[in-house]
Each structure stands twice: as C-alpha cells, then as structure tokens.
Amino acid sequence: MTSQSNPLSFFALGGINEIGKNMYAIEYAEDIIVIDCGGKFPDETLFGIDLIIPDVTYLEDNKEKVRALIVTHGHEDHIGGIPYFLQKLNVPIYATRFTLGLIELKLDEHRLTRDTTLIPIDSESNLELGAIKTSFFKVSHSIPDCLGIVFHTPEGNVVHTGDFKFDLTPANNQISDIHKMAQIGDQGVLALISESTNAERKGLTPSERIVSDHLHEAFTKADGKIFVSTFASNVNRVQQVVEAAVKTRRKLALLGRSMINVVNVAIERGYLHIPDGMLIDAREVEHLDPERVVILCTGSQGEPMAALARLANGSYRDVSIYPGDTVILAASPIPGNEKDVSRIIDNLFQLGANVIYGSGSSTGMHVSGHGYQEDLKLMLTLMKPKYFIPIHGEHRMLHHHRLLAESVGVDRANTFIINNGDVVDFSNDVARQTRTIPSGNTFVDGLGIGDVGSIVLRDRKQLSEDGMLVIVITLSKAERTIISGPDTISRGFVYARESEELLNEVNHIVAKSIDEMQKANIHRWNTMKQNIKKSVGQYLFAQTKKKPMILPIIIEV
C-alpha cells in the first residue's frame, strides 16, 4: 500500500506486548514523526547483551520522511535508545527542559551532543512538522515534565497520552491539565493511543502525597543510618526523601552514578530543591553520627552493579550497612526483577538491617506513576475517541484496556490490539489494520549495535550450559599425517584432571577420524572439522548427556 492510499498511519516499533523499549510513529503522506525511543534491559537468557532497542529498519528506509523525534518524558524505557537511534537518523529532538537534561547526559556519554539538535517544548508549544501540526497537554507521572501529544492531521486528531495518572495532589504540583484534555475531546479525536500498564488494577492510582507521610514516619522511628533506594529518575520521590530528611535533621548522601547525575540535572533546572549544606560526600558518612545521615541510592530493581547490591554484599568502598540501620525500598519490583530484589533483601537481613520492602500498597513507600482502571476510563471519557489503540503493556493489559474502553462507549470493533510492526491506517474516517512493517529487537553488545543475532546468542547459551572443548591437531602439509596431538582443552565442560580417560578417548576418536579421512583422500579443512565435531559430539553425548561446543583447530606445517 502506498502513502497516497493510506495518508495517515500509526505504527509501533516497540512498547506493545512488553514493558519497555517504547517507540511509536505517526505517518501522514510524506511526513513521519517518531514518538519516544526507549531501551529495555535484557533478561538472563540474553547472554552478554547490554541493552535492547527497537529495530528502526522502516525508519531508515524512509529517512527522508522522518521530521522529528518527540519524547513524552525522561524514563529509561522512553529515552534509553536515543543515542543509538541518532547514529542512524540524526533528526531534531523535541522534549521538555527536564527530559532534555536527561537526554543530554546520554548524548554526552556517546559524544553526540554537538551534532544533535535539541529543542525545548512545553504544554503550550505548537509545532508544524511537515503536514502534521502538533500540540501538547500536561499529564502527571512519576517524573517531572510529562506531556501528552495531539497530532492535528487532515484526517483528524490523533492523541498519544504518554505515561500518565490523574493525581490531584502530586508531589511536584504538576497537575494533569484535565480542562485542556476535555477541550481536545470536544474538538473531536479520531484515535486515542493510550498506555495500559495498570489496566488490570481497579480503582484510582493513589496520590504521591501518601508516600511523604509514610517516609516521615519511618524516618522518625529509625535508629542508625537510613538508606532509601528508588529510581534515579523519580525526582518526586527524591524530593520527598529530602523533605523527610530536613524534618528529622539528617544530612543527605547520594550513591550511584545515575542518581548523582539525575539529581544534578534536577537541581540545575529547578525541579529539585535541596537546602544549602545538606548534601554531603559519601566519604563523610562513616564520620558522622548514624542518626544524622540518610543515603539515597540506586538499585531498587536488584541490578547487580548498582549501589544497593554492592551495599548488600559489603563491597561498597565508602559506606557500609551495620546492624540496626534502616533500608527502605521505595519502588516496586518490575516484573522479572523479583528474584534479584529478593536476593538483595536476604543479604540486607543477614547484615542485621531493618528492611522496609514489598509492594507500594503494603508499605506506603511507593505509588505507581501509571493510571489504574478509573484513571484510564477518565482519559477515555475526556477524549471521546472514535478509534482506540492501547499500547505500553503486555497483551493481557491491552485486552483489559479494551474492555475499559467498551465500558465507556467505544465500539469494540473500533479498538485495535496490535503487535510491534502492525500498522493502523486511517482514510476517510475509517481505520484498518491490514499491513505490517519490519520490527523487532536490536541488541546492543558493548560498542556493537545489531551485530549480535540469534546464532551468536545460541552459541553463548550452549557455552553457558555445557562449556566448550578445543581440539588442536598439527598435520604435515606434505604427508598429510599427524605431527602432534590431538590435544584436547576443556573449558566449562569437565575438569581435565578428573576426566583423563574421557579426554584420552576423545583424542583417540579424533586421530581415528583423521586417519579415515586421509585414506578417503579428504583434505578440505571444513569437511575435516565437521567430521571431527560429529564423531566427538556423538561420543560425548552418549557418555555425559552434554553437548559442549566443539572447536577443532587444524594447523598445517
């Protein structure tokens, strides 16, 4: 299908049937606007992978159409992929002041700041990007300066909510602009694209103000040092920790590079207020009265190299946790991180700490930044869309969000539950989902972007499970006979000193295989290596039920 037959399209390159790696786009005729570019951290099955980012093949193939990247807010799952995206498509980035500050940190690390155009926007901004006009509205979330987006196109208005909840008493006083949302709805919304993270949770999302009261209570009761672990980007929570520390007359130290960087950006841009003289260096902590110190650190999701994990195993150089200290996990584990978080909590208890942990609802130390069912229904009611596309969630969340849309009057046939790569086309007030574009995961491995594929990951998996066996043979180039070897080296398979009989038999099988190939006049290295791998592999599996990676090395002299 051509852009003329489908002048307005929405598609997702990430963020559907997953939490993380958000990336969406609006296309009208000859113009494409990209929304967010997030990264997703790998699970334990992706050996050696540092980050997962969206596949942008379609955008690369249509790079002459891509007008801009608009970022709704500064969370990692919305900005983490930007440095890698810019290396392929260097387009202007539009975001709020605080979000741009977090993006600049990433660009500085990748030395891309000088070559990137960063343009600040706010809820009153109006943009003309090709044939698409764009306006914005404020939404509340767990990070400052969050926006929803309205795309004004000749086909109609398309609204992207960003991440949101309706908090009438937010910690940062950035209240959702409900009045403006209602006006947008009255003007007519062709399609609403709305996040679905908490579509399974009933009721309204609790206010951030609840956390302030619980933090102050915990600080008042605590003996010894207080450690608070939360997301570095949750500036609202950081401000609440600062206020609780002020009331209990404690100094504040920061641990973790991302925590220090984000706090500096928030202070510089006026989003975080810390009294003069309150911040101290981590090296000062051990020299102060424990009852007068609070430490704010990263690692609430169990990241093994983050500050909290290193504190829990006693490997943090400047600060230690002692019996009687209080540790507060002011964040709920993201699905998939529960095991890592539990391991750290166990270690903290072994150190004798008083640990306050669990879901936010049970401890009062955390509330979600994403809207519950009543929040989602309110957004649908305000916007009154003809078509609805739930995004940002697992499939079950998208399904529940569709049911919520039906409950407030959206026709079931007008809701599209899509996958990454699916395209919803709008033409003459009718929406259809009939085509797809390339999509998927791009793996970042060190400095490599996209150069690790399924074959490399398969090899890494095999190495992690059964190890490897290196077989070195030296052959005479003239006589085609074995001069030395075979020599077998085991790594991660069996301990050589305890498996001499097994490895000797491997050497015998290799020598026999080489002899048979010489008699059959087979001298091609590839064929010889394949035969060795096959014969040795069959023997090892029969003896051990393992399949190590077998690497024959043939040297001719």
Secondary structure by P-SEA (a helix, b strand, c coil): ccccccccccccccccccccbbbbbcccccbbbbcbbbbbbbcccccccccccccaaaaaaacccccbbbbcccccccccaaaaaaaccbbbbbbcaaaaaaaaaaaaaacccccbbbbbbccccccccccbbbbbbbbbccccccbbbbbbcccbbbbbbcccccccccccccccaaaaaaaaaaaccccccccccccccccccccaaaaaaaaaaaaaacccbbbbbccccaaaaaaaaaaaaaaabbbbbbccaaaaaaaaaaaaacccccccccccccccccccccccbbbbbcccccccccaaaaaaacccccccccccbbbbccccccccaaaaaaaaaaaaaaacccccccccccccccccccccaaaaaaaaaaacccbbbbccccaaaaaaaaaaaaaacccccccccccccbbbbbcccccccccccbbbbbbbcccccccccaaaaaaaaaaacccbbbbbbbbcccccccccccbbbbcccccccccaaaaaaaaaaaaaaaaaaaaaccccaaaaaaaaaaaaaaaaaaccccccbbbbbbbcc
